[in-house]
Amino acid sequence: MFVILSISNKSHTLKRIRPFKKVLFFIYPVIFAEIVQTITNILNLKLLLMQETTQIYSAGLRFREAMKQEKPLQIVGTINANHALLAQQAGFNAIYLSGGGVAAGSLGIPDLGITTLEDVLIDIQRITNVCTLPLLVDVDTGLGPSAFNIARTVKSLIKAGAAALHIEDQVGAKRCGHRPGKEVVSKEEMVDRLKAAVDARTDEQFVIGARTDAFANEGLEKTLERAVAYKEAGADFIFAEAVNDLTLYRKFVKATGIPVMANITEFGMIKMYTVDELKAAGVELILYPLSAFRAANKAAQNVYEHIRKDGTQQHVLSTMQTREELYQSIGYYDYEQKLDNLFKKKQ
């Protein structure tokens, strides 16, 4: 630090200032360069930390890693947070929230494009709050009529902790993929939907799948053309819905060069193919969207009927999850222990 003292002799003062200016002439560039380098280092460190944080916490990255580690990747539907925990404890590496499940399970209505983004987000948040498995979400046609709605959907899903989504090429008044009467939009309109979704990603690792329902109406060749166009628009995987011939999946794989999903849903248009059979056909993602939901519904119906008929649940106790099994599943004792420790501290 240089200090200039003011003295009465002006000429003497100038003599002292001039050498000082010469010194500063050489020091300023050095100091400036060091400041710039320090700021650059700080920014680079901040960027590195942000990248590492994204890699650690990115749900999309976890989904991509699951796809690499398990081929084909089995993805089971989890209608709520409790089922998500059960799937995790069963050893699955990815889970799914079905649009039909949100409609029927959370709202008690048909899967006909009635649900809203808010309906879906509520179920996503409940699941991701307690379960660390990467969650694939069905967003129907984008949960809104425009590209702005699709962008909002993508950003909202990422913020809520979802890892991936699939968006479809049906018209807004959509139907179940395994029902007759489906209508699809043009290939170009679906490409626009996908581009809107891809452009809206706030996490580059977030996975976007393209579902096509065109096979029922347009046949194989036209559907393959759509799949290729969807891949070029940025889709990370192709969901070939209601394709009922196992050998055809290989054609989707060959045409697109990206992972292909098969929907092994019960009581629909596709056989209950095994993992080995689907793997041999080149399928990399296997979806079981509502298997546990259907089983739980059937079990609930059985219990209700017995209680009403018998006046007791005694005859169906063996079909129920026990209290102990529930407590283990949701980590009840860990919560209780924390509560006990809190009260001990207060005493």
N, C-alpha and C positions, 0 to 999 in steps of 0.2 A: 504494500500500500504506500503510495507516494503522497506526501503532505507538503504543500507549498506555504511557507510562512510569509506573510505580508510585512515588508520592511519599508522604511522611509526612502531609502536610496533606490530610485526607479531603475537606474541602469544596472545596479547590482541584482535587482529582482529579475530583470530581463535575462541577465546572464544565467541565472539559476533556472529560469523557465525554459530557455531554448534547449539545453541538454535534456531536460525532462520531456519536451515534445519529441525529441529524437528517440528517446527510449520508448515512449508510447507508440511511436510510428512502427517500431518493430514488435512491441508487445501486443497491440490490439489485434493484428491478424492471427497471432498465435492463440490468444484467449478466445477469439471468435471461432476459430477452427475447433478448439477443444470443446466449446459450448455446443457447436453443431454436432460434433461427434458424440457427445454425451446424450444429446436429445435423440439422435439417431439410434443409439444403443438402447435407450429407454423404450423408444417406439418399437424397435425390433423385438425386445424382450416382451413387451406387452402383447404384440402380435403372436409371438410364440406361445405365450401363456393362454391366449384366447383360443388358438388352434388346439392346444393340448386339452383345454377345458371342453371344447366342442367334441373332441374325440372321446373324452371320458363320459360325457353326459349325453351325447347325441343318441337319441333313440333310433334314428335312421341308420346310424353306423352299426348299432347293435343288431338291427335287422339284417343288414348286409353281411355282417360277420356270421350270423346264424345261417344264412343262405350258403355261405362258404363251408361252414363246418358240418352241416347236415344235408346230404343230398340223397334223395329229395327231402326238402324241409316240410315236416308235418305241421300244419297250422290249425289249431282247434278253436272253435267258437266258444267264447266265454260271455255269457249273457249279462254278467254282473261281476262285481269285485270279488265276491266269494268264489265264484267259479274260476276266476282268473288265478286265485291262490291254489285252488285244487289242481288246475292244469299245471301250474309251476311245480307243485309237489309231486305230480305224476311224471315229471321229467321232460315236459315239452319245452322247446326253445323259442317258440313264438305263439302268439294268440291272436284271436280275431274278434272283431265286433261287427256283427252282421246288421245290415239295414233292416232285414226282415225281423231280426231279433229285437232291435230297438223298437220297431213298430209293434210287434206282437207281444214282446216281453215287458217292455217298459210302459207302453201306451195302450196295449190291448186292441190294436187296430190292424187292418191288413197292410201288407207291404205294397202300396200303390202310389208311392211318391208323396205321401201325406206328411211325413216327419220333417222337422225343421233342423237347421244347423244346431240350434240350442238344445234340442232333444238329444242329438248325437253327442254333443260336447259334455253334457251332464254325465252320460254313461262313460265316456272316455276318461274324464277326470276322476271319477270314482274308481275306475280300474287302475289308472296309472298312479294314483295316490298310494296304492298299497302293493302293487305288483311291478317288478322290474323287468318282466319279459317284454320284448318289443311287440307293439300292438299294431296290427293291420286293421284298417277301418274301411268299411263300405260306405261311400258317399253318394251312392246312386248316380244321378246325372250331374252332380256337383252341388246339390242343395241350393239351387237358385237358377234363374233363367239366363243370366248373363255371365260374361267373363269376369266381371267384377265380383259376382257372387262366388264363383269358383276360386278366385284369388283369395277372397276372405275366408273361404272354407279351408284352403291349404294353410294359410297363416294361423288360423285359429287351431287347427289340429296340431300343428307343430308346437304352438304355445301350450296346448293342453297335454303334451307328452306323447302323442301318437308317433309311431315310427314309419308308417306307410299308409297309403290309401289306394283304392282302385276306383276308377270312375268309368262309367259305361256309356255306350252309344245308343241307348234307347231314347225315345222321346220323353218329354217331361212327365207326361202321365204314364209312367212306366208300369210294368207288370213283373211278377216273379219270373225269373229266368227259365223256369221249367213249366211255365203255363203257356197255353196257346194265345194267339192274338197279339203277340209282341210287335211293336213297330220300332224301327231304328231311324235315327237321323242320317243325313248324308255323311259320307266319309270325310268331306271337307269340314263339316260342322264339328264332328268329333275331333278332328285334328286341331281345330281352334280351341276346343275345350282343353285338350292336353297341353297345348302351348300356354294357355292361361295358367294352368296348374303348375307347369314347370317353371315359368317365369316368376311365379309368386313364392317359390321356395325361399325361406329365410335360413334354411339349413340345407346345404348342398347334398348332404347324405340322406335326406328324407327320400323315401322310395315312392315312386308313382307308377302304378300299374294301370294298364288299359284293358278294360273288359269289353269284349264284343259279343253281342247277342245276335249277330247277323246270320249265323249259320242256319238257323231255322227257316229264314226267309230267302236268303240270297245264295245258299249253297257254299261249298268249300272254296272254290276259286276266288269268288268275290270277297269272302271272309278273310282269306289269306292276303289279298290285296290290302284290305283294311289293316290287318295286323302289321304289315310292312310299313304302311303309312303312319301307323300309330308309333311304331318304333322310331321312325325318322323324326317324328314330332317330339320325341324325348321320353317315351315310356321306358321304364326299367324292366318291366315284364308284361307278358300278354296273358290275360285271363280269357281263355276260350270257353265260353259258357255253353252248357248243354250240348257239347260235342260228344256223341254217344258211341263213337267207334274209337277204340283205343289206338288203332294204327294211325289215325289222323293227327294225333298229337305230334308225332314225329315230323309231319309236314309243317306244322306251325314252328317247330324248333328249327328246322332247316331253312324255312323262308325268312325268319326274323333274326336268328342268331342270338336271341336273348332268352332268359328263362321263361318257361311257359307254366301256367297254373292250371290244374284240373280240379274241378269242384265235385267232390265225392259226397253229394248230399243225398240223404235217404228219401226214398219214395218219389224220386224224380225220374229224369230221362236217361240217367247214366247208371251203369252197373257198379256194384261195390268192388271196384278193382283194388288189388292189394298194393302195398308200397313197392314190392318187387316188380309187379306188372307195370306199374306206372314209371318206375325207374328205367325199365327196359325200353319204354316208349319215349324216353328222353325228357319226361316231366321233371321239373326241379322244385315245384311248389305244389303241395297237396292240401286242399282245403276241406275241412270238416265243419261247416258253418254252424249247424244247429243240432249236432248229435246229442250233446249233453242237455241242451234245452228241451229237446223232445223227450228224452228219458226222464228228466226232472218233472215235466208236465204230466207224463203218464203216471209216475209215482205219486205225484200230488193228487191226481184224480182218483187213484186207487185208495189213498188214505181217506180222502173226503167221503168217498162212497161207503167205506167200511165204518167210519165213525157215525155216519148218518144211519146206516142200516143196522149196525150192531150196538150202537150206543156206547162204544168204547173203541179205543185204538189198540187194544191188547193184541189183536190178531195180525197187526201189521208192524209191530215193533221191530221185527227182524229185518224189515225192509228200510228202516230209518238209519240215518247217520246218528251215532250216539252223541251224548253231550260231550264226552271226552274227545271224540273225534273232531267235533266242531271246535272245541277249545284249542286243540293242537293245530288245527288248520288256520285259525285266525290269530294265533299267538296270544291267547287269552292270558296265560300265566305270566308272560313277560310284562304285559300291561299291569296286571295285578301286583307283581313284584315292585314295579316302579311306584305304584300307589302306596304300597306298604312302606317303602323307603322314604317317601315324601312325608308320611305321617310320623315316622320315627324322628325325622329331623325337626319337626315342629314341636315334639314333646320335650 
